[in-house]
Amino acid sequence: MMIPRMIAATVFLFSTPAWSCVTAKVTNNTDKTVDVVWGALGCAGVYSSFMTVCTHHEIAPGETKSHNWAWGKSAQEVVFHYPFRKHGKVYWVKSRYSYHHSGNKFAPLEKVPETPGSCGRTYHISYTQNDMESDKANKSHDPDNYDETDIDSES
């Protein structure tokens, strides 16, 4: 009798935090709809050109969406992904945000995504018009941060 109870207790202990270990709430404070991808190591989804995708949502101006990463997911990141036109071409910005131990917050990715030290935390990211304009200006010059497609292209 003791072994089934121990197994049940172990399953409960390790599965309970799985529904919501770390949450990232994203508010779109721009004038454009943006595609937001929540990713982490341990997620097996694929969306557009992204791997390790947990979920993604289009977020309209003024809206907030969130995602709860389950226990065991690491190197969480939030990616803002949207097109803009420049010199007759369409560019796709990929602006990555991740957890930073210094400051205990989600901020623009500097090196590699980090992982919060414990569960039960909620982080807020407010993506502003200034962030968008900065990303369009800075990320459009770096081939690793955008995909270039001719507007007239059929593909």
Backbone bond lengths (Angstrom), bond angles and torsions (degrees), N, CA, C in turn:
res aa  C-N    CA-C-N  psi(-1)  N-CA   C-N-CA  omega(-1)  CA-C   N-CA-C  phi
1 M - - - 1.448 - - 1.534 111.92 -
2 M 1.303 117.08 -34.28 1.460 120.72 -175.86 1.536 111.42 -68.24
3 I 1.330 117.40 -37.19 1.460 120.66 -177.50 1.525 111.43 -65.53
4 P 1.350 121.14 -46.37 1.475 118.82 177.53 1.524 112.70 -60.21
5 R 1.327 117.83 -36.41 1.469 119.95 177.98 1.517 110.92 -66.67
6 M 1.326 116.69 -38.98 1.474 120.04 179.40 1.526 109.78 -66.12
7 I 1.330 116.05 -40.52 1.467 119.37 178.20 1.521 110.19 -64.31
8 A 1.320 117.18 -45.41 1.464 121.08 179.06 1.523 110.84 -61.42
9 A 1.317 117.48 -42.66 1.470 121.24 179.36 1.524 110.62 -64.82
10 T 1.317 116.98 -40.58 1.471 120.97 179.23 1.523 110.53 -64.79
11 V 1.324 116.86 -45.97 1.466 120.54 178.54 1.520 109.95 -60.06
12 F 1.318 117.96 -45.94 1.458 121.63 -179.95 1.524 110.73 -61.88
13 L 1.321 117.12 -45.17 1.454 121.71 -177.06 1.522 111.45 -61.50
14 F 1.332 116.04 -42.50 1.455 118.77 -175.16 1.518 113.52 -89.22
15 S 1.320 119.16 -14.20 1.460 119.91 179.24 1.513 112.18 -98.03
16 T 1.304 119.33 -25.35 1.458 121.51 -177.67 1.521 112.79 -58.40
17 P 1.350 119.95 -50.61 1.451 117.67 -178.97 1.516 112.95 -69.75
18 A 1.309 118.24 -7.85 1.459 120.78 -175.44 1.512 112.88 -65.81
19 W 1.347 118.83 -26.14 1.453 115.05 -178.69 1.508 112.67 -73.64
20 S 1.305 119.18 -28.66 1.451 118.79 -178.15 1.519 110.11 -157.39
21 C 1.301 116.11 94.81 1.457 119.77 178.19 1.531 109.38 -94.83
22 V 1.320 116.63 -54.24 1.465 122.09 179.77 1.526 107.49 -131.91
23 T 1.320 116.24 134.78 1.467 121.77 -179.47 1.523 109.85 -117.84
24 A 1.331 116.22 137.49 1.466 121.59 172.13 1.517 107.99 -119.88
25 K 1.335 115.37 118.52 1.466 121.84 174.78 1.526 107.98 -99.07
26 V 1.328 115.67 130.81 1.456 121.07 -178.43 1.518 109.16 -118.53
27 T 1.328 115.93 127.90 1.458 121.99 174.86 1.518 108.39 -112.89
28 N 1.325 115.95 128.24 1.460 121.99 178.25 1.528 108.31 -91.59
29 N 1.318 115.94 101.86 1.465 121.45 178.36 1.527 111.07 -102.95
30 T 1.337 115.77 39.66 1.461 121.16 175.73 1.524 108.31 -113.32
31 D 1.331 115.88 -179.16 1.466 119.50 177.60 1.526 112.21 -99.11
32 K 1.340 118.07 10.55 1.459 122.94 -179.46 1.533 110.29 -126.45
33 T 1.326 115.70 152.40 1.461 120.41 172.10 1.526 107.83 -75.19
34 V 1.334 116.17 135.03 1.461 120.57 178.74 1.521 109.63 -122.73
35 D 1.314 114.74 148.20 1.452 121.74 175.19 1.521 106.17 -90.77
36 V 1.326 117.81 129.74 1.459 121.57 -178.39 1.524 108.27 -122.27
37 V 1.320 115.12 130.25 1.457 122.62 -179.79 1.518 108.50 -114.16
38 W 1.334 116.53 127.30 1.466 122.02 173.83 1.527 105.75 -101.74
39 G 1.324 117.70 119.97 1.453 121.28 -178.38 1.517 111.78 -129.01
40 A 1.319 115.64 164.64 1.465 121.82 176.60 1.516 109.12 -171.04
41 L 1.325 115.47 157.31 1.449 119.37 170.16 1.523 107.07 -66.60
42 G 1.294 116.44 132.75 1.455 120.60 -176.75 1.511 112.52 107.58
43 C 1.328 117.62 -13.30 1.462 121.34 174.54 1.521 107.52 -96.55
44 A 1.313 116.41 139.42 1.460 120.05 -172.95 1.523 113.61 -109.54
45 G 1.322 117.93 7.41 1.450 119.87 -177.86 1.513 113.27 -76.68
46 V 1.324 115.22 158.12 1.457 122.46 175.52 1.516 106.63 -129.88
47 Y 1.334 116.90 135.00 1.461 121.52 177.87 1.515 108.01 -145.93
48 S 1.302 117.29 129.52 1.454 123.24 -179.00 1.528 107.58 51.56
49 S 1.320 118.47 -122.20 1.465 121.07 179.56 1.523 111.54 -99.64
50 F 1.325 118.06 16.15 1.460 121.82 -175.40 1.525 111.41 -103.58
51 M 1.323 115.40 141.66 1.464 122.12 175.32 1.531 107.02 -113.70
52 T 1.294 118.28 170.69 1.471 124.84 -178.65 1.527 111.20 52.09
53 V 1.329 115.87 44.65 1.462 121.81 -178.59 1.524 109.99 -89.41
54 C 1.329 115.31 129.90 1.466 121.02 174.49 1.528 109.45 -89.05
55 T 1.326 116.86 -45.63 1.464 122.48 177.25 1.527 108.71 -164.35
56 H 1.313 116.14 169.73 1.469 120.93 174.36 1.525 108.19 -151.36
57 H 1.330 115.21 151.86 1.463 121.51 178.63 1.519 109.23 -145.96
58 E 1.318 116.00 145.82 1.464 120.16 164.87 1.514 106.09 -83.10
59 I 1.332 116.30 132.68 1.457 120.27 -178.94 1.526 108.28 -120.69
60 A 1.303 115.88 118.13 1.466 122.23 179.82 1.531 109.83 -74.67
61 P 1.334 116.49 161.20 1.467 119.93 177.85 1.530 111.06 -53.83
62 G 1.326 116.02 132.25 1.458 122.17 177.58 1.518 114.69 84.04
63 E 1.331 118.52 -7.25 1.461 121.11 -179.48 1.524 111.94 -89.03
64 T 1.337 115.11 157.49 1.459 122.74 175.68 1.523 108.52 -126.35
65 K 1.314 116.62 135.05 1.468 123.40 174.37 1.518 106.95 -131.33
66 S 1.327 115.07 155.81 1.462 117.91 178.68 1.520 110.23 -138.70
67 H 1.321 114.29 164.58 1.461 121.72 175.10 1.521 108.03 -140.30
68 N 1.323 115.63 138.66 1.458 122.38 176.79 1.520 108.44 -104.40
69 W 1.331 116.52 114.61 1.452 119.57 175.22 1.519 108.74 -80.23
70 A 1.305 115.79 134.28 1.464 120.99 178.91 1.528 110.21 -73.40
71 W 1.312 114.19 160.94 1.449 120.31 174.87 1.523 108.34 -57.77
72 G 1.315 117.53 140.11 1.461 121.49 179.22 1.518 113.50 97.19
73 K 1.315 118.45 -11.53 1.463 121.04 175.82 1.530 107.26 -85.94
74 S 1.309 117.04 137.08 1.463 119.52 -177.94 1.518 110.80 -133.30
75 A 1.317 115.31 169.93 1.466 122.46 -179.25 1.526 110.12 52.24
76 Q 1.321 116.31 49.00 1.461 121.46 -178.41 1.528 110.27 -65.44
77 E 1.321 115.01 142.30 1.461 119.33 174.50 1.523 109.98 -146.43
78 V 1.325 114.10 154.67 1.460 122.68 176.16 1.525 105.84 -120.78
79 V 1.337 115.91 127.46 1.461 119.99 -177.04 1.522 109.35 -118.90
80 F 1.330 115.79 125.16 1.456 122.35 174.14 1.522 106.44 -91.11
81 H 1.326 116.66 126.72 1.457 122.31 -171.44 1.524 108.10 -134.90
82 Y 1.315 116.88 117.83 1.466 119.49 -178.00 1.526 109.96 -159.76
83 P 1.345 116.22 155.27 1.466 120.47 179.83 1.531 111.35 -91.13
84 F 1.322 114.15 156.95 1.462 120.63 167.51 1.522 107.83 -151.70
85 R 1.332 115.63 156.99 1.464 121.02 -178.54 1.522 110.21 -99.34
86 K 1.326 113.50 139.93 1.466 119.87 177.43 1.524 107.25 -153.67
87 H 1.332 116.80 125.75 1.470 122.49 178.22 1.531 112.20 53.44
88 G 1.338 116.87 41.09 1.451 120.99 176.20 1.516 115.38 77.23
89 K 1.313 117.36 9.80 1.462 120.87 179.71 1.531 109.52 -126.19
90 V 1.321 114.83 159.57 1.459 120.90 176.41 1.522 108.53 -102.45
91 Y 1.311 116.37 127.54 1.460 123.07 177.52 1.519 108.21 -114.29
92 W 1.323 116.12 146.84 1.461 121.16 177.34 1.516 109.14 -111.18
93 V 1.325 116.06 115.81 1.458 120.68 175.99 1.519 108.50 -79.38
94 K 1.311 116.21 139.01 1.465 123.42 171.19 1.518 106.16 -126.69
95 S 1.311 115.94 98.09 1.460 121.51 -178.03 1.523 109.02 -104.69
96 R 1.331 116.40 113.40 1.461 122.01 -173.47 1.524 111.95 -97.43
97 Y 1.339 114.84 134.52 1.458 122.22 174.51 1.527 107.61 -120.82
98 S 1.329 116.56 142.94 1.460 120.00 177.71 1.523 109.48 -146.08
99 Y 1.324 114.61 169.28 1.454 120.98 178.26 1.533 109.71 -69.97
100 H 1.346 115.79 139.88 1.462 122.36 175.64 1.530 107.98 -123.32
101 H 1.340 115.92 122.86 1.463 119.33 178.07 1.528 110.69 -59.89
102 S 1.329 116.20 -41.44 1.462 118.19 176.62 1.521 106.85 -74.01
103 G 1.280 117.57 115.15 1.457 122.04 -177.98 1.517 113.12 99.17
104 N 1.341 117.61 -14.31 1.464 122.14 177.93 1.533 111.11 47.93
105 K 1.351 115.82 55.95 1.464 120.00 -177.09 1.519 110.25 -154.19
106 F 1.321 115.96 167.39 1.457 122.06 169.76 1.520 106.96 -89.31
107 A 1.325 116.54 133.39 1.459 122.52 -178.82 1.527 107.41 -149.46
108 P 1.350 117.94 170.33 1.461 119.15 178.82 1.532 111.45 -52.65
109 L 1.322 115.38 136.97 1.459 122.14 -177.81 1.520 110.07 -63.77
110 E 1.335 115.80 128.86 1.455 120.35 178.94 1.524 111.80 -105.47
111 K 1.322 117.50 -43.85 1.466 120.85 -178.25 1.519 109.72 -128.91
112 V 1.322 116.74 -89.28 1.459 121.44 177.38 1.520 108.23 -124.29
113 P 1.323 117.70 149.12 1.468 119.48 179.35 1.522 111.17 -62.12
114 E 1.320 115.97 139.36 1.455 122.23 176.98 1.520 108.81 -104.87
115 T 1.326 116.98 174.23 1.456 122.74 -177.83 1.521 109.16 -125.76
116 P 1.341 118.51 131.54 1.469 120.06 175.89 1.525 110.80 -57.38
117 G 1.332 116.97 151.29 1.452 122.33 -174.34 1.511 115.78 -76.16
118 S 1.335 117.85 -15.63 1.465 119.14 -179.22 1.519 109.96 -155.38
119 C 1.327 115.23 168.22 1.460 121.62 179.84 1.529 111.34 -84.44
120 G 1.334 114.65 176.68 1.456 120.78 176.31 1.509 113.98 81.00
121 R 1.303 117.50 20.18 1.468 120.79 -177.87 1.528 110.68 -110.80
122 T 1.329 115.31 146.30 1.462 121.95 175.33 1.522 108.02 -124.93
123 Y 1.318 115.37 131.88 1.458 121.72 179.68 1.521 108.99 -119.55
124 H 1.330 115.66 143.44 1.466 121.77 -178.48 1.524 109.00 -113.86
125 I 1.322 115.13 133.82 1.465 121.47 174.72 1.519 107.06 -122.55
126 S 1.315 115.56 122.86 1.457 121.22 175.85 1.528 106.90 -108.43
127 Y 1.332 116.08 111.02 1.461 120.68 179.58 1.521 107.55 -92.61
128 T 1.330 116.69 114.22 1.459 122.26 -171.46 1.533 111.81 -101.45
129 Q 1.321 115.05 170.08 1.459 121.26 175.48 1.526 109.98 -61.11
130 N 1.335 117.59 -38.42 1.469 120.88 177.06 1.525 111.47 -62.91
131 D 1.351 116.96 -40.88 1.467 120.42 176.27 1.521 109.85 -60.31
132 M 1.331 116.39 -44.31 1.461 121.03 -178.41 1.526 111.06 -62.56
133 E 1.321 116.95 -47.32 1.466 120.37 -178.88 1.523 110.99 -64.27
134 S 1.321 117.21 -39.89 1.458 121.68 177.58 1.528 110.85 -64.16
135 D 1.329 117.03 -44.29 1.461 120.43 179.24 1.522 111.36 -64.22
136 K 1.322 117.45 -40.07 1.465 120.18 178.68 1.529 110.31 -64.00
137 A 1.311 117.11 -40.50 1.468 121.08 -178.45 1.528 111.56 -73.09
138 N 1.302 117.28 -41.79 1.464 120.69 -173.43 1.521 114.23 -89.62
139 K 1.286 118.24 -37.04 1.459 120.51 -174.41 1.523 112.03 -84.82
140 S 1.323 117.67 -16.00 1.460 119.33 -179.09 1.524 111.73 -74.56
141 H 1.322 118.43 -12.84 1.465 121.62 -179.82 1.521 112.19 -94.69
142 D 1.326 117.65 -8.56 1.451 122.82 -176.45 1.523 109.27 -108.12
143 P 1.333 118.25 111.43 1.473 120.09 -176.45 1.523 113.62 -58.44
144 D 1.312 119.57 -22.54 1.459 121.31 179.30 1.523 112.53 -75.90
145 N 1.316 118.31 -11.85 1.457 120.90 -174.71 1.518 114.74 -110.86
146 Y 1.308 118.46 3.85 1.462 118.63 177.75 1.517 110.62 -151.22
147 D 1.297 114.67 159.06 1.452 122.71 173.74 1.526 106.09 -112.32
148 E 1.309 118.45 129.38 1.454 122.64 -177.33 1.531 109.77 -102.70
149 T 1.306 116.86 129.11 1.459 121.83 179.25 1.517 108.69 -137.06
150 D 1.316 117.20 133.15 1.465 119.62 175.12 1.514 109.24 -65.96
151 I 1.322 117.60 139.95 1.450 122.15 179.36 1.526 111.02 -61.42
152 D 1.330 117.26 -37.93 1.457 121.28 -176.82 1.519 112.79 -80.95
153 S 1.296 118.25 -5.35 1.459 121.61 -177.21 1.526 110.93 -67.89
154 E 1.322 116.69 140.75 1.451 122.16 179.13 1.531 111.67 -85.03
155 S 1.331 117.81 -14.77 1.462 119.66 -177.00 1.488 113.26 -93.20
